[in-house]
Amino acid sequence: MRKKTYAALAAAVLAAGALAGCSSQNTEKGKGTADSEGTEETGETAVPSSEAQEGQAEGAEISDADIVIAGGDAAGMAAAIQAVAEGTDPSKILVLEKGGAEKSALSGESFNAADTDEQAEAGIEDSVDAFITDTMAAGGGKNSQEMVEHMAESGREALVWLRDQGVELSGVTQAEGSSVARSYQAADGGNLGEEIEAKLQEKFDSLNVNVAENTELAQVLYGADGEVTGVKGKGDKGEQEITCRALLVTDVDYIDLLEDLAVSYVTDESGANKGILVDSCANAVTADGGEIPGLYGAGAVIDAALHGDKALAGNELTGTIAFGMTAGTETAIYAQDNAPEA
């Protein structure tokens, strides 16, 4: 399988700047198979909430973004944080956040990672391969092998990254379904998902990122070669168009909007779309295995493909953070590689 951009890198290196990775190709390579749909400039702009928290862009208009994130959840926040660490100007990131009760909360009591320092110190023999085996077994073999491999290979780095965000974790324990102890819980005994989300929110709020509250993704715009060129958002001021280089979708409610881009879906018995497939770079893929330039997935929108029938206890959080980080890195690189010429 193709390794992810930062699989062997420490968190300090991750924060140092842009890295060469999966998205180093431009839209002349790896084109998707979607039909062409022309887009027109409308002159309309997305207006982030004037009530955004201190540290975020307040009241600024943005009609052109490097990265649009459709989903203000933990995966979206992790991606934004990582994209900024990779050198993306935070004012060129736009988060479309439905807000209110519709915003999904991060849940989970533990976080899985294999081949960690704590395991070594405790004499626990574990491996990425064993982690993969346990994950595939929990999912009934209906998981995407490539996605599971990426998550398992990323767990250790994601663990370090979480600690760098201020998340305090307990020693390693064994969760249900795991063949060895590889799970970490909140040091204070509280809900780990809630603590992770709180720390991510704190970091996210300190960045100058545009947040369009009460705004939903209404349409994905794409060019003649199937590459993402922008989005239409629907909010209090009606429908507004934003051009962008990269789009990250985390909200599962938006999966049906991606059909025109020929994404590969996971479906239920009735044929309804449950989620999308991505590769080890969080890049959305087509049914024939091709990549869709500029389209990425993380969080709930990929859970069905990552976890299969059932998530191994602890993998809900690991998958959210691992693919959120990956999406942040890869959207940043892709947007930089495909920036308009000055």
N, C-alpha and C positions, 0 to 999 in steps of 0.2 A: 504494500500500500504506500501511498505518497505520504511522507512525513509532514507534520505541520511546521509552520514557520519557526516556532520557538520551542520545540519539543525538548531540546537539551539545554535551554538557556535558563539562567537564574533570574529571579524577579528584578534584581538590580540592573541586569542587562536589558530586560524588557522595557524598563522605564527610561533607558538612555536615549532612545531615538528610533527612527524608522529603520526597519530591517528588510532585507531582501526575502521574499517569500513566495507563496503560491500565487499571489496576485500580481507578480512582477510583469506578467504579460499585459498588453493593452488590448483594446477591443478588436484588434486585427487578428487575434488568436483566440481559439476556443469559443467561437461564436455559438450562441444558442440556436435553436431551430424554430423559434417563434416566427409567425408571419409578420410582415412589416405593417406598422401603423404610424403614419405621419403625425407629428405633433406641431402645434402652432403656439407662438408666443402670445400670451394673453395680457401680460403686463400686471397681472394680479399677484399679490404677495401674501405669504403666510405671516400672520402677526402673532408672535409669542405672547403669552399671557402677561399683562401688566402687573399681575400679582405673583409673578415668579419669585421664588425665595431669593434672599440676598446672595449675590455672587453669580447668579445666572443673568443672562441677557434679559432686560426688562423693556418691553415696549418697542424693541427694534424690529424693523421689517426685514424679511429675508426672502428673496425670490430665487436665489441660486445658492445651493449648498454643496459641499463636498460629500457629506453623508447625511441621509435621512434615516431615522430610526423609527419604525412604526411599532411603537410599544414602549411605554415608560416603566416597564417592569425591571426586575433585577438583572435579567440578561441584557436588556437594553442599556441599563446604567453601567454594567460592567464593560460593555462594548464601548460606550462613550468614554469612560475613564481610560481604557486601554488605547483607544484611538488618539486621545490627546497625548498620552505617554509616547505614542509613536510619531508625534510631530504634527498632528492635525490641528489647525487653528480651531479652538473651541467655538468661535463665533461662526464657523462654517459647518457646524453640526446642528441639525434640527431634529428634535424629538417630537413626534406626534403622540400626544397622550390623551386618551379618552377621559381619564380622571374619574373621580367619584368612586362609587361602589363597583364600577366596572373594571377598575384597575386590579389586576390579580396580585395577591400577596404571595410571597415566597414562603413555602412551608417545608418542613423536614427537620428531623431531630439529629441527623448525623451526616457526615461528609466522608466519602471514601477516597483513599489514595493508597497505591501500592508501592513497595520498595522505598519506604521512607526512612529517615534517620531514626525516628522513634521505634519503628519495627526492628531495625538493626540493633539498636541499643537494648531492646527487650528480647532479642534472640528469636524474633518471629520470622520465619522463612516465608516470604511472599514474592510474587512476581507479577509483572504486567500480564503475562499469559494466564496466570491463575485468576486474576481479576477479570479478564475477558471471558474465561470459561464460566465463572460464576454469573456474570452479567448475561451471557447468552442463555444460560440455563434458566435464569429467572424470567427472561423474556420469551421462553418457549421456542427459542431459535428463530423468532420472527423479527429480531432486531437487525438493523443494518450492520454487517460485520465491520465495514470501514469506519462507521461512526463510533461503534463500540471500541474499536482499537484506538481510535483517536482520543476518546474520553479516558480510557485506561492509561494511555501513554502520557496524557496531560495532567493526571491527577496530582502528581507530586508538585509540579510547577504551580498548579492552581492553588494548592494548599499554601505554598509559600506566598503567593500573591494575596490570598485572603489575609494572612497574618500581616502583610505589609499594609493592608487597608485598616488594620487595627482590630481584627477579629481575634478574640482570645479563645483558644481551643484546649480541650482536655487531652489526656494521653490517649493512646490508641486502644480501641475496644473491638469486640467481635459482634457484628450485627447479624440478624437473621438472614440466612441465605448465603452468607460469605463463608468460605472454607477456612479462613484465618482471620485474625484481628487486623482490620485495616480501616476502621471507622473512627472518626473524631467527632466529639460533641462539644457543645458550648461549655467553656470552663466554669461558668457560674451555674450550670445545671439548667439554664433556661432553654427556650426554643432557639435552636441554632439558625433556622431559616429566618426568623425575625431579627436576630442579631446581625446576620450577614446583610439583610436588606437595610437595616438601620445604618450600618457602617458605609454601605455603598451609597445610600441617599446622602449621607453627610459629605462624602467625598464629591459626589456628583453636584451637590448644591454649591460647592466651592468653586466649580468650574464655570466659565463664561459660555455656557451652552444654551442655545435657543430652545425653549420649550413652548410648543403650541398646545395649550391646555384645551380640553373639551373639543379636540379636533381628531377626526377619524380619517384613516386612509380610504379614499374613495375610488382611486384608479391608479394603476401603474402605467407610466408612459414608456414607450420603447421605440428604438430606431429601426432602420431597415435591416440591420444585421442581428436583431433580437436583443440588443444591449439596452439596459435600463438608461433612460434619459431624464426621467423626472417622475413626479407624482402629482396627483390632485388630492388635496385634503379638504374635508368638509367639516366646517365648524360653525360658530355663531354668526360669522359674517358670510356664510354661504360657501361655495366651492372655490378653492384657490389653487393655483398651479405653481409648483416649485421645480426648477430644474435641479438635477443632482448627478453626481458621478456614480454613487453607490447607494443602494437601498438595503437596509437590514430589516427584516420582518421578524418580530418575536411573538406577536399576538395571533393566536390560532384562529381568531375570528376573520382574519384577512386571507385565509388560504384560497378561497374560491376566486379572489381577485387576481390570482397568479396564473389562471388557466391559459390566458392568451400568450404567456411566455413559455408554455409547454413544459412546466415543471413536472417532476416525477412525484406522484402522490402515494401516500399510504391511505388505503380506504377501509371502511368497515364492511360487514357482510351485505349491507344494502347498497354499497357502492358509493356512499357519502365520503367526502374527503376528510381525513382525520389529521393529516399533517403532510409535510413535505420532506423529501430526502435531500441531504446535503453531503458534500464530500468532507475530507479531513481538513479542508480550509474554510468550512462553513459556507462554501459556495453552492447555491442551489443547482441541482443537476436535472437534465432532461431524462425522459424515459429510455433513451438510447445511450445514456451515460455521458452526454455532452454537458459542458458547463454553460450557465446562463450569465453572460458578462454583466457584472454590477449588481447581481441579486444574491443576497446572503440570508441565512436563517439561523436562529438560535432560540433558546427558551421553549415556550409551550408549542410553538409551531413545528418543532422537530421532535418532540417527546415521543410521539407514536412510533417513529422510525428508530429512535435511539433505544427505547425501553421495551419495545415489543409488547407482549401480553401483560407484563408486569415489571415495574422497575425494581431492581435489587435495592434493598433498604440502604439508603445513603446516596444512591446514584442520582436521585432527583436534584440534589444540590450540586453534586459533582458535574453533572451534565450541564446545568444552567451556567455555572461559572466557567467551565472549560470551554464551552462553545461561545459563550459571551466574550471571553478574552480573545479567542481565535477570530471571531467576527470583527472585533475592534481592530486587531492587528491587520487583518486582510482587507477590510474596507478602507483603512487608512492608506495602505500601500496601493491599492487599486485606484483610489481617488487621486493620489499623488502621481501615479503613472499616467493617468488619463486627464490631468488638469488641462484646461484650455490654454493654448499658447498665448503668451502675453502680446 
